[in-house]
């Protein structure tokens, strides 16, 4: 299969693992890089043997670029992705798809009109941990799904991240930043969400950075930082999700799926592997061996999936439609808190296809 040729926009913290993995896959080839910091872009390109360093405007128009990998900050996702699909390129965004729904709808509509694909992180649900859970569910190990809980609890990022401001700006916060991992995993395991309700607060109106190089800078918090949502799934299951940048250590399992015949402990959806545990009919939890590949840090797996679909036909899994549904749900939880009403979700999505046990075994 001829590799899908990729141009990367944005070479910040997360770009390193994408570069490492996409360079190793046989079906992807990185041909160009763009970044606002041209010196940084050149340094990354030189270190990775990538011959072309250009501006973003130039990159999306390069004839050799087939897919734009958009690793910019959330506020820039929409503009870069929209320019890419308008130029007839596939695009794969880091999460979230866009900051607001309007930009997301426009992006998907333009991509459809131009017959190009939109993909979006997270692709962690394609990894060994969650795909093992998906197989257990599909094989009937826990029976009919009744309920689910999800927890992402931490004290924020200002103590370690070099530039944590965007986590507290509009478009950030624990729901839009970390919620995509959890909501995407829940949709991949259970299915689409019909209705939500939520409560949210800004616990601390300012945050002080204690990491280098911005130690001492005070951040004004613009978005809720502790959010609790109730999720009504299309299949009748009821879920709950809590995301927070306001709390210290906790002992909560990242995701628990409760079924009529058992309970499934799902590993952290911010990783690709992890420990899967199953209790059958109230018995002791047993550790289930991982059935699928990609247990290591495999960011870029969603891009690999697009590459296969683009060359061979069919649907890719970490799709724009899935990412938009997740965005829709996350915004609706905050809107429910503000309006003190249930919010019905306008978008709908099916569970993405499960990965085969040996999917892409010849790539890594």
N, C-alpha and C positions, 0 to 999 in steps of 0.2 A: 504494500500500500504506500502510495506517495505521501510523505509527511505533510501535515497541515502547517503552512508557514505563518508565523506569529510575530506581531509587533507588540512590544510591551510599553505601556504608558504608566510611568510612576515606578521608581526604583527605591522605595522606602524600606522599612523594616521587613515587611512580609515578602518582598520580591526575591530574597535569597533562596527560599525553599521552592518557590515556583521555578526559578532558573535551574536549580539543581535537579528537580524532577523532570521538567520538560526537556531538558537537554539529554536526560537518560532514556526517555521514551523514544521508541523507533518511529512513532506516528506524529511527532511534533518537532518543529524546527523553529528556533528563534532567529529572526532575520534583521530585526531593528529594535532600537530602544529610544524612548523620549522621556524627558523629565524637565521640570522647571529649572532644576539645578543642572546645567549642561555639563559642568565639571564632574558632578557625581555620575551622570549618565555615561560619560566617556570612561570613567574609572570602572564602572560596572561592565560596560561593553568590552573593554580591554581585558578585564579579568576573566570574562566568559567567552572570549573569542567571537564576539558579535561585531560585524564589520560596519554597521550603519548606525549612527547617532544623529537624530534629526529632531525637529520640533514636533509637537503633537499634531499640528495642522498638516505638516508634511507626511507624518507617519500614516495617518488614516487614508492618505491618497496614494501611497506607494503601491504600484501594481503588484509587487511581489508579496505584499501582506494580505493574507486571506482572513485572519482573525486578529482583532485587537484585544489584548488582555489588559483590562482597565484596573490598575492597582492604585488609583488616585484616592484621595480622601473622600468621604461620603458626599460632601457638597459638590464635588466635581464629577461624580459618577454619571449624572444625567447628561451633562454637556459633552463629555468625551464619548459616551456610548451613542448619543444621538448623532454626533458627527460621523461616527464609524458606520452606523447602519445607513445613513444618508449617502455615504461614499460606497455603499454596496459591500461592506465588510461584515462578517460575523463578529460578534462581540461577546466577551465573557467578563462580567463585572465582579469585583470584590463586593461583599455584602455591605449595606443593603443594595437592592437593585437601583433605586433612586431614593432621594430623601422624601419626596412626596408622591402621592398617587398620580397626579396629573402628568408629571414627567414620565412615570412608569407606563401609563397608558399610551402616551405619545410614542415612546420608544418601541413598544411592542407593535403598535399599529404600523409604524414606519418600517420596521423589520419585516413584517408580514408583506407589506406592499412591495418591498425590494427583494423578497425571497431570500432573506438571510436569517441566520439563527441568533438568538439571544440566550446566553447562559449566565449563571450567577452563582457565586459562592453563597452558602457553604456547600462543599462537596464531601464533607466528612461523613454524611449519611451513606455514601457509597463505599465506605471502608469496612474492614472486617468486623468491627464491633456491632454496628447497627445493622449491617446486612445479615449477620448471624441471628440477631434478634428478629429481623424481618422473616427469615426462613423459619424460625421457631413459630412465629405467629401464623405464617401461611400454612405450616404443617399441622396447625391445630393444637400446639402444645399448651396454650393457656385458654383454649376455647374462644367464646365470643368476648370481644373486648368490652369491658364495662366502664372503665375509668382510667385516668392517668394523672400523675403529678410530675411537675418539672421545677427544678430549683437552680438558679444561678445567683449565688450570693457572694459578694466580695466587698472590699472597702474602697474600691476605685483604683485608678491607675496613676495618680499624681505622684506616688512614691517611687515609681520605677520607669515610667515611660518618658522618653526625652522631650516629647511635645504632646502632652495629654489634653491640651485645650479642647480639641474637637470632640472629646468624649462628653463634654458638658455643654456643648453648643446645640442649637436646634439641628436635628438630624443625628444626634448622638444619644447619650443616655444608655442605661443597661438594656433597655428593650430593643432599640434599633441597632445597638452595637453587638450584644451577645444573644439577644432573643432569636435572631435568625438561625443559630445553631439548634436551638431547642424546638422552636416552632417547626422548622424544616424536618427535623427528626420525627416529631410527632405526626406530621402529615405523611411522611414516608412510611411510618409504621401503622397508622390508624386511618388516614384519609383526610379529606378536606373538612373545613370548619364552617359551620353555618351561622353561628351567633356567638357573641362574646359580651361579657361585662367586666368592668375593671375598677380598681381604685389605685390612685397614684399620688405621690407627693414629692416635693423637693425638701429633703431633710435639712441640708446644709446649703444656705444661699451662696456661699463662696467656698472655694477650695484653694489651698496653698500648695504649690508645687515644691516638693522636697528632693526631686531628682535633678541630676545635671542634664543639660546646662542651664536650666531655667529656675534653679532653686530660689525660692522666695517669691516668685511671681504669683499673684492672686488671680484666680479665675472666677468670673461671675457665672453662676450656674443658670442655664437657660432652659433646661429640660428636666422632667421628673427623673428622680434617681432611685426611687423605690416603687415598684409597680407590681400589682397582683391582678391576674386575669383569670376569669372562668371561661372555658372553651367548650362550646356545644358542637360536637362533631356530626357530620352528615349521617354517620352510621348509628347515631344515638348515644355514643359514649360521651361522658362528661370529663373534661380535663381541667387542671389548674396549673398555672405557671406563675412563679415569682422570680423577678429579676431585680437585683439591687446592687448599687455601688455604695451602700450606706452601712453595711454590717461587717463585723469581723468574722472569725472562724465559725464554721457550722458543720454539722454532721449529716446533712441531708443527702440522700442519693440523687444524682443529677436527674434521672428520669425513672419512674416506675410505671409499668403498664399492668393493670389489674384485669384479669379475665375471669370468665365463668368457671374455668377449670384450673386456674393457677395464677401466679404472679411472676412478672419478668422484671429483673433489674437491668436497666440499660446503661451502658457506660457513658462517660462524659462525651456529649456530642461535639465538643470542641477538639476531639481527637479522633483518630481513625481506628484505633484498636480498643484496648480496655478489656475489663473482665465482665463477662455475661453470666448472670446467675438466674436460676429458675427454681421456683417452688411449685410443685404439682399438688393440687388439692390440699393445701395447707401443710405439706410436708416440709422438711428442712430444705433450705436453699442449697442447690448444687451448682458448682461451676461448670459451665458448658464450654467445651473447646471451640475456638473460633473456626468456622467452616469456610470462610472466604479469605481472599488475599487482601493486601494493602492494610496491614495493621500498623505500619510505621507512619511517619508524617508524610502523607501523600498529597498535599495540596497541589492542585493541578490535575487531579484525577478527573474532575469535571470537564476540563479542557480536553483531556484525552478522550473522554466519552463523546464530546462534540466532534472531535476529529474523526472518530469511527463513524458517527452518524452522517457527517458531511460527505465522507467518501463512499459509504455503503448504503445510505438511506436509513430511514427509521427515525424515531424520536430520541433525543438525548434526555438524560434524566434531570440534571441540575438546570432546569429550563427557566426561561424568562417567565412563563406562566406560573410555575411553582413559586418563583421568587416574588412575583407580584402578589400572589395570594398571601404569602407570608407577610409582605409589607402591609397589605390591606388589613390583615388580622392585627398586627402590632399597632398600627395607627388606631384601629377601632377600639382597642383596649384603653388607650389614653383618652379617646373621645368619649367612651362610656363613663370614665371617671369624671370628666369635665361636665358631661350632660346629665349624669345620674340616671342613665337609661341603658337598657340592652341595645347593642348595635348588631343589626343583621348584616352579614358579609355579602357584598354584591358579587365578588369574584367566586369562581368555583374551580376546583382542580381535582383530578384523580390522583391516586397514589402513583408515583413514578414506578416504572417497571423495576422489579427486583434484579439485582446483579446475579449472573450465573456464578456458580462456585469458582469456576476457572476463568472468569471474565478478565481479559487483558493479561493472561498469564505469560504471554510471550513478550510483554513490553518491558517490564522492569528488570 
